[in-house]
């Protein structure tokens, strides 16, 4: 939580801890930026008006490096343009003081669920990247062509190798990527941002 009002920091910290969540408080955006991000799901309760860097500017600063940390804005001087800007930039909630304890706690609970999902997705994507990195250059080529919808014979024609060799490479690709089917491999390629040529894949089996 980032708020320059010590009384608000202390009261909200106590409220959050009573619910069983860990609370870390900061008096300024600078102090927050100098801290290490928590390792697991988290959210940021952020005051809009701060002495050094305002909440909206801090939101922009951490948009990429702390993308898995949803932001709940709190302010005593809420206005429509500010709230719209915050929400358009991805804020989870925008609360105007005074607000009830349950309103904040509900917002925090939803934000933590959203963060847990994002953290899990990031971890899963990292695993896929590591599996992809374990493939040889030829296996990467076979994976890309197979995922684009080409049959083994067509892949062999593209790469100038026999169909039997393609099948061998494809088997190793499926094993290393831990793909149970061609559909799994296509989905993995899509998650990795690789070109899969879905239109060519439609209707094809695991030949």
N, C-alpha and C positions, 0 to 999 in steps of 0.2 A: 504494500500500500504506500502511495506517495501523497502526502498532504503536509503543508507547512504549518498547520494548526495542531499543536501538540495534544490539545484536549481531544480533538477528533481522532488523532492517531491512537491515543491510549484507549479511548472508549471502543473504537472499532476493533482494535487488536484484541481486547478482552472478549468482545462479542464473538469474534471469529474463532478464538481459541476455545471458548465454551462449547462450540459446535464440533470440536475435535480436529479442526484444521490448523496447520502451522501458519503463523502470521509473521511476516517480516515488514518492518515499517521504515520509511525514509522521509526526511524532511524536505528533500529537493530532488529534482530530476537528475541532477549531477550525481548525487549520492547513489541513486538507483542505477544509473548507467555504469558506475564504478563497481557495482556488485556482480557476483557470479550468478548466472541464471540458475534456477533450481533444476535438478536433474529430471524430475518427473512432471506430471500434469500440474499446471498452475494458472493463475489469473492475476490481473493487476487491477486493483482499485485505485483509480487515479483522479486527483483533483484537477479541474480545468485550469484554475489560476494558481500558478506557482511563481516563486520569486526569480528563478533563473531562466528556466525553459518551460513554457506553458505546456499543459497537457496535450494539446493537439499537436504541437511540434514534437513532443516526446513520442507520441503515437507514430508519427511519420519516421522518426529516427529508428525505432525498433521494429518497424513493419516486416523487415526481412529476417533480421537476426533472431528475433523472438516471435516468429510467426505463430508458434503453438501456444502463445500466452494471450488469451482473450482479454480485452480491456473493458472494465466497467467504470465509466466516468461518473464522478459526483461533483456537483457544483451548487453554490448558493445563489448563483446569478445566471440561471439557464435561459437561453434564448433559442428560438427556432433555427436560425442559421448555424449556430455553433453545434447544436445537437444533430442537425442534418449532416454537417461536415464530418462529425465524429462517426456517425453511423455509416455513412458512405465509405469511410476509410476502414470499416470493418469492426467498429466497436460492438461489444456484446450487449451493452446496455448504457443508458444515459439517465442518471437519477438526479433530481433536483432536491436539495436540502430544504426542509427536513423530510426525511423518508423513514418509514417504519423499519424496524429490525428485520422483520420477515421478508420485506421487499428486497433488502440487500442480500440476505442469506439465500433467498431463492435465486437471485441473479448470480451469486457466487457458485451455487451448486450447479446451475446450468452451464456456467462458464467452465467449470472444472471438468464436466462431462465432455464438453466440446474440446477442451485441451487434451483430455485423455485419448479421444478419438484421433486427434491430429498427431499426438506423440506416437501412438500405435501405428498410424499410417506411415510416418517418417521412418520408424524402425523397420517396418516391413519393406519399405522401398529400399532402404540401405542393404537389407539382406539380398534383395533381388539384384542390386548393383554388384554386390560381392560375388554372387553366383555368376553373373554375366562376365565379370572380370576373370573368372576362373576358366572361361572358354578360350580355346586357341583361336587364332585369326580365321582359320577355315571353318571352325565350328560357329563362330559369329556369323560368317557369311551364310552358312547353311541355315542357321536359326532365322536370320532375317528373310531369306527367300522362302523358307517353309511357312513362316508366320505371315508372309504376304499372300499366301494362298497357292503357291506353286506345288505341283506334285513332285515326287522324288525324281522322276524322269526329267521333268522340266528344270529342276534345280541342277541336275547333272549337266544338262545342256548349257545352262547359264555359266557354270563353273568349269566346264570341260573335264568332268570326272564321271566315272561310271555310276549307274544307279545303285549298285551294291555298296560303293564307297559312300554315296550320299546316305544310304540307310545306316551305315556304321556311324557316320558323323552325327546323324539325327538321333540315333540311340544315345550317344554320349551327351548330346545337348539336352535331351529329355531328362537324363539321369542327373546331370550337373545342375540343371535349372529346377529339378524336382517337380517337373510338370507331369501330371497324370494323363494328359490328353493334348491333342493339338489345340483345342479351345483354350486350355490353360496356358499354353505357350503364347498364343495370340494375346491373351489378356496381360500376360507378363510383359510382352513387347510393348503393348499400349501404355502400361504403367511406367515403363522405362522411357517413354517418349520416342520409341523407334517407329519408323514407318512400317505399317503392316498391310496396307492395301486391303482393307476390310471388304471392299466391294468385290475383289477377286476371290476372297476367302469364302464368301457366302455360298452355301450349298455344297462345299467340298467336305469330304470326310477325312479320316486319318490315314489315307492311302500312303 
